[in-house]
Amino acid sequence: MSTNQQTIRGLPFFSSLPDNAIIAIAAIAIELRRPAGATLFLEGDPAPGLCVVLNGRVKVSRTSAAGREQVLTVVSAGSHFNSVPTFDHGPCPADAHTLSESTLLLLPTAALHVVALQHPQVALALLAECGGFLRRLVLLVDDLALHTVQGRLARLLLTQADAAKAGAPALTQAEMAAHIGTVREMISRTLRTFEALGLIQIDRGAITVLDAAGLEMQIDG
């Protein structure tokens, strides 16, 4: 099995595909290497195809005319993005930027359509992945519409505390604001409130969770 085939077989959403489907995907895959901070595409650009992250991290977000950003997801190794325009023939619905040096596999739109028609298992695997992404977007909408800024920030701090254990870098206050749909000033104010309540400790910009249970209560508060 070639290196490309081994890589594709190792992706969770393709791991159960038969060998002939893996070979077909490997034949169309294009490897891309991008430095941190690179723009992969912008909202409204023609869709290049389905992008799979092999290593690194990619931020997918939308930005308003006034410059306010909402992060839709951060994609890490083993996951993909840009599936919607790959199949609905529309433009890219969001911006994509690398957060770190990244290696990607691009599955070009037209070639992927041919593979999906020839190997229905590929289409079903990608449909299941699209369903999972839709569920995550529903949770994001729920969070933005039904929870306060305090609740959204508490959830993010708990998530980031877990991610930090796996080596993920800390978010800046501006990045926190982009993740939970608010502004940096509100983040700063809420962090000070959490610190006064003894829920977190802030030392030279580094945030340590002191009371996870207390933060959990803020989510539903």
C-alpha positions in Angstrom: 0.0 0.0 0.0 1.4 3.4 -1.0 2.0 6.2 1.5 -1.0 8.1 0.3 -3.2 5.1 0.6 -1.9 4.4 4.2 -2.6 8.0 5.1 -6.1 7.9 3.8 -6.8 4.5 5.4 -5.7 6.2 8.7 -8.4 8.9 8.5 -11.3 8.0 10.8 -14.1 8.8 8.3 -12.4 6.6 5.6 -11.0 3.8 7.7 -13.8 1.3 6.9 -13.8 1.8 3.1 -12.8 -1.1 0.9 -9.3 -1.1 -0.7 -10.5 -0.1 -4.2 -12.2 3.0 -2.8 -9.0 3.9 -0.8 -7.0 3.5 -4.0 -9.4 5.7 -6.0 -9.2 8.5 -3.3 -5.4 8.3 -3.2 -5.2 8.7 -6.9 -6.9 12.2 -6.8 -5.4 13.5 -3.5 -3.1 16.5 -3.7 -0.8 17.1 -0.8 -0.5 20.8 0.3 2.0 22.2 2.9 1.2 25.7 4.3 2.9 27.8 6.9 1.1 29.2 10.0 -1.2 32.1 9.1 -1.7 31.1 5.5 -5.1 31.9 3.8 -6.4 28.7 2.2 -9.5 30.4 0.8 -12.0 33.2 1.6 -15.8 33.3 1.8 -17.2 33.5 -1.7 -14.1 31.9 -3.4 -14.8 29.0 -5.8 -14.5 25.8 -3.9 -11.3 24.0 -4.5 -12.6 20.7 -3.1 -12.7 18.8 0.2 -9.7 19.6 2.5 -8.4 17.0 5.0 -5.9 18.1 7.7 -3.1 15.6 8.1 -1.2 17.7 10.7 -1.6 21.2 12.1 -4.7 23.2 12.8 -7.1 25.2 10.5 -9.6 27.9 11.6 -12.8 28.1 9.7 -14.7 31.4 10.3 -16.9 34.1 9.0 -16.2 37.8 9.2 -18.8 40.6 9.1 -18.4 43.8 7.1 -17.4 45.6 10.3 -14.6 43.1 10.8 -16.1 41.0 13.6 -15.2 37.4 13.4 -17.1 34.3 14.4 -15.2 31.0 14.5 -17.2 28.1 13.2 -14.7 25.4 14.0 -11.0 24.7 14.4 -10.1 21.6 12.4 -7.2 19.4 13.7 -5.4 16.4 12.3 -7.7 13.6 11.0 -10.7 15.9 10.2 -11.8 17.7 7.1 -13.5 20.9 6.1 -15.2 22.6 3.1 -17.5 19.6 2.4 -20.6 21.7 1.7 -19.5 23.6 -1.4 -17.8 20.4 -2.6 -21.3 18.9 -3.1 -23.7 21.8 -3.5 -21.6 23.5 -6.2 -21.7 26.8 -4.4 -18.8 29.1 -3.4 -16.9 28.6 -0.1 -19.2 29.7 2.7 -16.4 30.7 5.1 -12.8 31.7 5.4 -10.1 29.1 6.2 -6.7 30.0 7.7 -3.9 27.9 9.1 -3.3 28.4 12.8 0.0 26.5 12.6 2.2 24.9 10.0 -0.1 22.4 8.3 -0.1 19.6 5.9 -3.4 19.0 4.0 -4.8 16.7 1.4 -7.0 18.3 -1.2 -9.6 16.2 -2.9 -10.6 18.3 -5.9 -14.4 18.7 -6.4 -14.9 17.3 -9.9 -12.6 14.3 -9.3 -14.2 13.5 -5.9 -17.7 13.5 -7.5 -16.4 10.8 -10.0 -15.0 8.7 -7.1 -18.3 9.1 -5.1 -20.3 7.9 -8.1 -18.0 4.9 -8.7 -17.8 4.0 -5.0 -21.1 4.8 -3.1 -19.3 3.9 0.2 -17.3 7.1 -0.2 -20.4 9.2 -0.6 -22.0 7.6 2.5 -18.8 8.2 4.6 -18.8 11.8 3.6 -22.5 12.2 4.2 -22.0 10.9 7.8 -19.2 13.4 8.3 -21.4 16.2 7.0 -24.1 15.2 9.4 -21.7 15.4 12.3 -20.6 18.9 11.2 -24.2 20.0 11.0 -24.8 18.8 14.5 -21.8 20.9 15.7 -23.3 23.9 13.9 -26.6 23.3 15.6 -24.9 23.3 19.0 -23.1 26.5 18.1 -26.4 28.2 17.2 -27.8 26.9 20.5 -24.9 28.3 22.4 -25.1 31.7 20.7 -28.9 32.0 21.0 -29.7 30.4 24.3 -26.7 31.0 26.6 -25.2 34.2 28.0 -21.7 35.4 27.3 -20.7 34.2 30.8 -22.1 30.8 30.1 -20.4 30.6 26.7 -17.1 31.7 28.1 -17.3 29.3 31.0 -17.8 26.4 28.5 -14.9 27.6 26.3 -12.6 27.9 29.3 -13.4 24.3 30.3 -12.9 23.1 26.8 -9.6 24.9 26.5 -8.4 23.5 29.8 -8.9 20.0 28.4 -7.2 21.0 25.1 -4.2 22.4 26.9 -3.5 19.0 28.4 -3.1 17.7 24.8 -0.7 20.5 24.0 -3.1 22.9 22.3 -2.0 26.6 22.5 -3.9 29.0 24.7 -6.3 31.4 23.1 -5.9 35.2 23.2 -8.8 37.2 24.5 -9.5 38.3 20.9 -9.6 34.7 19.8 -12.0 33.8 22.7 -14.3 36.6 21.6 -14.3 35.2 18.0 -15.1 31.7 19.3 -18.1 32.7 21.3 -19.6 35.6 19.3 -18.8 38.6 21.4 -16.1 41.4 21.7 -12.8 41.4 23.5 -13.9 44.0 26.1 -16.7 41.6 27.2 -14.2 38.8 27.5 -11.9 40.9 29.7 -14.7 42.0 31.9 -16.1 38.4 32.3 -12.7 37.0 33.1 -12.2 39.5 35.9 -15.6 38.5 37.3 -14.7 34.8 37.2 -11.4 35.6 38.9 -13.2 37.5 41.6 -15.4 34.5 42.2 -12.4 32.2 42.6 -13.2 30.2 39.5 -10.0 31.0 37.6 -6.6 32.5 38.2 -5.0 34.9 35.7 -1.2 35.2 35.9 0.6 37.2 33.2 -2.2 36.4 30.7 -2.2 32.7 31.5 -5.6 31.4 32.7 -5.8 28.5 35.2 -9.1 26.9 36.0 -9.4 26.6 39.8 -13.1 25.5 40.1 -14.3 23.5 37.2 -17.6 22.7 38.9 -18.2 26.4 39.5 -17.6 27.1 35.8 -20.0 24.4 34.9 -22.7 26.2 37.0 -22.0 29.4 35.0 -22.9 27.6 31.8 -26.5 27.0 32.8 -26.7 30.1 35.0 
